[in-house]
Amino acid sequence: AAQWRVLALLALSVWINYVDRANLSVAAPQLRSELGLTAVDLGVVLSAFFWTYAVFQPFAGWIVDRFNASWALAIGYFLWSGATAATGMVATLHGLLAFRLILGASESIAYPAYSKILANHFPGERLALANALIDAGSKLGPAAGTLIGGLLVARLGWRVFFAALGLVSLVWLFPWAAWAPRASTP
């Protein structure tokens, strides 16, 4: 039962992770208008996440190999949720760019941590299913996030969407603190 709680939380975190990645595209029309962004500005901001995400991946793997993967994930999760919430308060292109870069850097810890946690805490005969559920979360996040996000952005505006998504996502940390695997190895 404990393994399945951990897996459910990991799948939920990857779902949130991918909602956070896709949310900017949902808000792009309102953002572009409100912040006076050009098409080039928007292209830079939409790609910024991936700059730091890719660059920080090896460093994130190094961290997860040397420290407790559960707590590395929690710290990264806290930072990426905070960056999402703070995005709702930006007033300039530079502020928006900064929070997208922080989002990319902090989300880079996710997959190395997922891999380590699954490898160390799931038996081989359940590892494929566990990985499949993590991957499903990465597909369901943008699928649901763009639909729900589009509805919320149209109804409440992009600022409320980002702030609410980031702040509500922080609730995940409470069950993670209670149920996360304590040791890096079995």
N, C-alpha and C positions, 0 to 999 in steps of 0.2 A: 504493500500500500504506500509506503514512503517513497519508493521509486516512482510510482505513478503520480504522486503529488508533485514531485520534483519535475517530472516530465511535463505535466500539465502547466506548471509555472514557466518552464523553459519555452514551451510552445506559445504560451501567452506573451512572453517577453519578445519572442521573435515576431509575433503578430504585431505588437506595438512598435517594435523596431522598424518594420516595413511600412506601417502606417506613417511613422515619422519621416521616413524617406520620401514617400509619395505625396505628403500633404502640401508641399510647396507648389506642386503642379496644379493641384485643385484650387489653390488660392491665387495662382499667378495672375489671372485677369484683374482681380481687385487690387492685388499688390502693385502691379504695374501701373495702374491708374493712380492709386493713392500716393505711392512713393515717387511717381514720375520716372519710372524705369524705361529705358530704351530696350529694344529687342536684344541688343548686345548685353546690356546690364542683366536682363533676365536670363540669358544664356549662361553668363558667368555665374550667377547665383544658383541656377539649377544644376550646374556641373560642380560647384564648389564642394558639396558634400563628398563627392567621390575623390577629390584631390587628397584630402586628409585621410579619408577612409583607406584608400590604397596605400598611402605612404606609411600610415601607422599600423597596418596589419602585421608586418614582421615584429615590430616593437610590442604589439599586443600579444602575439604568440610567445615572445620572450617573457613577458610579465606572467602570463598564465603558466608557463613552464616552471617558473621560479617561486610563485606565490600561490596562495589558495585561490583556485579558479572561481569558487562561489563568491568570494568577497571581491575579487577583481571584477566579476560580472556586476555585482551590486553597485560598486563605485561607478563603473561605466554607465550603468542604467540610470543612476541618479544624475550623472552629468548630462546624458542625452535627454532625459525628461526635462531637466532644468533648461537646457538649451532650447527645447521645443517651446516650453512655457514662455521663456524670455523673448522668443521670436515674435510673440504677440504684442510686444511693447516697442519694437523697433520703429524708428522714424526716418532712417536713412538707408541707403544702399550699403554703406559700410557696416552698419549694425547688423543688417540682414546677412551680409556676407560672413561676418564674424561668427554669428550663431550657427550658420550652416557648416562652417569649418569645424567648430566645436562639436557639432552633431556628428560629423564624419569621424573625427578623431575618437570620440567617446564610444561610438557604435562599433569601432574596429575591434573592440575587445570581445564582442558577442560570439562570433563563430569559433575563435580559439577556445573560449570558455565553454561553449556548448560541447565542442569536441572532447575536451578534457573531462568534463563532468560525465558525459555519456560513456566514454571509454573506461573511466574509473569506477563508475557506479551502476552500470547496467551489464547484465550478463550477455555474453556473445550471442545467445539465441534470441535475445530481444533487442539487440543493437540496431538491426536494420529497421525494425518498426519504430524505434525511438528516433532514429535519423529521419525517417519518412515523415513523422509527425512534426519535427522541427522544420523540415522543408515545406510541409503543407502550410505551416504558419507563415512562412515567407511569401507564399502565394496568396493566402487568404487575407493577409494584412492589406496589401494594396487593393485587392478586389473589394473588400468591405470598406476600407478606409477612404477610397476615392468616391464610392457611392455615398456613404454616410457623411464624409467630409464635404462633398459637394452640396448635399442637402443642408448641412449646418452652416457652411460658408454663405450660401444663398439666404438663409434665414437669419443668422446671427452676425455674420461678417467674419472675415479671416482672423482678426485679432482675438476674438472670443474663442474661435476654434482652436488656435494654437495654444492659448493660455489654458483652456480647459483640458485639452488633450495632454499637455505636459503635466499639469497639476494632478489630474485624475490618475495618470499613469504611475505617479509616485506611490499610490496605494499598493502596487505590486510588491514593493520593498518589504512590507510588513509580513506577508506570508513567506516571502523568500528568507527573511531573517529567521523565521521560526523553523522552516523546513529544509533549507539548503544543506547539501552535504557539508559536513564540518571539516573533513580531511581531504587532501588533494588526491590521496590514493586509497584504495579499499583496505 
